Amino acid sequence: MSKQLDNIKFAYWVPNVSGGLVISKLEQRTSWDIDYNRKLAQVAEDSGFDYALSQIRFTAGYGAEYQHESVAFSHALLAATNKLKVIAAVLPGPWNPALLAKQISTIDHLSNGRVAVNVVSGWFRGEFHAIGEHWLEHDERYRRSEEFIRAIKGIWTEDNFSFRGDFYRFNNYTLQPKPLQKPHPEIFQGGSSRAARDMAARVSDWYFTNGNTVEGIKAQIDDIRAKAAAEGRTVKIGVNAFVIARDTEEEAKAVLQEIIDKADPEAVNAFGSEVKNAGKASPEGEGNWAKSSFEDLVQYNDGFKTNLIGTPQQIAERIVALKAVGVDLVLTGYLHFIEEVEYFGKNVLPLVRELEAKQTAAAA
Ligand SMILES: Cc1cc2nc3c(=O)[nH]c(=O)nc-3n(C[C@H](O)[C@H](O)[C@H](O)COP(=O)(O)O)c2cc1C
């Protein structure tokens, strides 16, 4: 079977940060606590989800007042599940690659090879200031993240690892035990700027991007895949989407409208002004949030733009259209996580698999 015909994968955002995935005062039956999250992880793996992605925040950026730490929280979810892979978000700066490589190697053993990392590069200057971390310029942050990834890969795969970078140094370091997963736990990264794409092409296994239209995502994929091919590499692609699946399209659209109508304008605008430190500040101005409207920002990773809002059939068709332009994974967020992950598993996922089977048959 060719790669294009592999089943598309599904992840969900771990709500380890309070306030859910939308900056709205609409009632959300989602909790950031561990009991809720353990139950959610179990429901997700039983519903056919492949991955869960945790978030890292050191301070509140947009009313997300409480934030559990991502690596410890990811481990708790792995301990509560059997098949689900959990991706822990980590931020170079606060994390040093020696500690991260060791933490993740141990968690890989504890979870029987189910942990992965999402290396994020930082967008919130106030957060770095609050914890006494230097704030680097946009492309410098990516230069550091690339060294960080090269370092953790080297530690995970080599004995007597030595490295001379501008940010990190290693001298004949041998990590024992190495991770169970070979060659190493999967490395995801989040961000959409030119620097993010170039880094993905050179060192990451997966490129995660904010929500976007099919055309917007295709342009990114074509760019990354061409650059990766020039490096003799392949990079898998994950795209964010806020899913509102309801029995009728009207119901789904009404929920979206209510989320936006009840948005917290002060928090959305505060977030909008902070993210100018991210994509808009990249030299080419193409990164995440560079073109986001107020409504887009209500879901803080542009998840409405992907338009997985409608009936199960409409959503399944749009997912297959994303797959057709090269998307390997859809990262999903919801208003009421547990019940909506269950609904998605029951009503949307089987339709996606049916459409994929038809495509496979047609291509055979
Ligand atoms: C799927 C995804 C997950 C992310 N998770 C986090 C996170 O947990 N913590 C964080 O500080 N930034 C997170 N980010 C933000 C990115 O690391 C990056 O700072 C931001 O997208 C701006 O990068 P750009 O200028 O390359 O677009 C995430 C981004 C994406 C796309």
PDBQT file of the ligand as one rigid body, heavy atoms in Angstrom, charges set to zero:
ROOT
HETATM    1  C1  LIG A 401      -0.063  22.160  17.256  1.00  0.00    +0.000 C 
HETATM    2  C2  LIG A 401       0.694  23.229  17.981  1.00  0.00    +0.000 A 
HETATM    3  C3  LIG A 401       0.925  23.092  19.342  1.00  0.00    +0.000 A 
HETATM    4  C4  LIG A 401       1.594  24.085  20.059  1.00  0.00    +0.000 A 
HETATM    5  N1  LIG A 401       1.751  23.935  21.407  1.00  0.00    +0.000 NA
HETATM    6  C5  LIG A 401       2.356  24.905  22.124  1.00  0.00    +0.000 A 
HETATM    7  C6  LIG A 401       2.505  24.785  23.543  1.00  0.00    +0.000 A 
HETATM    8  O1  LIG A 401       2.072  23.807  24.154  1.00  0.00    +0.000 OA
HETATM    9  N2  LIG A 401       3.140  25.791  24.192  1.00  0.00    +0.000 N 
HETATM   10  C7  LIG A 401       3.644  26.891  23.542  1.00  0.00    +0.000 A 
HETATM   11  O2  LIG A 401       4.212  27.763  24.200  1.00  0.00    +0.000 OA
HETATM   12  N3  LIG A 401       3.510  27.025  22.192  1.00  0.00    +0.000 NA
HETATM   13  C8  LIG A 401       2.879  26.077  21.490  1.00  0.00    +0.000 A 
HETATM   14  N4  LIG A 401       2.751  26.217  20.119  1.00  0.00    +0.000 N 
HETATM   15  C9  LIG A 401       3.271  27.460  19.473  1.00  0.00    +0.000 C 
HETATM   16  C10 LIG A 401       4.494  27.256  18.605  1.00  0.00    +0.000 C 
HETATM   17  O3  LIG A 401       5.534  26.589  19.221  1.00  0.00    +0.000 OA
HETATM   18  C11 LIG A 401       5.051  28.567  18.050  1.00  0.00    +0.000 C 
HETATM   19  O4  LIG A 401       5.551  29.366  19.062  1.00  0.00    +0.000 OA
HETATM   20  C12 LIG A 401       3.994  29.359  17.339  1.00  0.00    +0.000 C 
HETATM   21  O5  LIG A 401       3.237  28.523  16.514  1.00  0.00    +0.000 OA
HETATM   22  C13 LIG A 401       4.601  30.473  16.487  1.00  0.00    +0.000 C 
HETATM   23  O6  LIG A 401       5.510  29.931  15.603  1.00  0.00    +0.000 OA
HETATM   24  P1  LIG A 401       5.661  30.401  14.074  1.00  0.00    +0.000 P 
HETATM   25  O7  LIG A 401       6.079  31.806  14.143  1.00  0.00    +0.000 OA
HETATM   26  O8  LIG A 401       6.697  29.494  13.515  1.00  0.00    +0.000 OA
HETATM   27  O9  LIG A 401       4.334  30.168  13.434  1.00  0.00    +0.000 OA
HETATM   28  C14 LIG A 401       2.075  25.241  19.386  1.00  0.00    +0.000 A 
HETATM   29  C15 LIG A 401       1.848  25.358  17.998  1.00  0.00    +0.000 A 
HETATM   30  C16 LIG A 401       1.167  24.387  17.302  1.00  0.00    +0.000 A 
HETATM   31  C17 LIG A 401       0.921  24.562  15.838  1.00  0.00    +0.000 C 
ENDROOT
TORSDOF 0
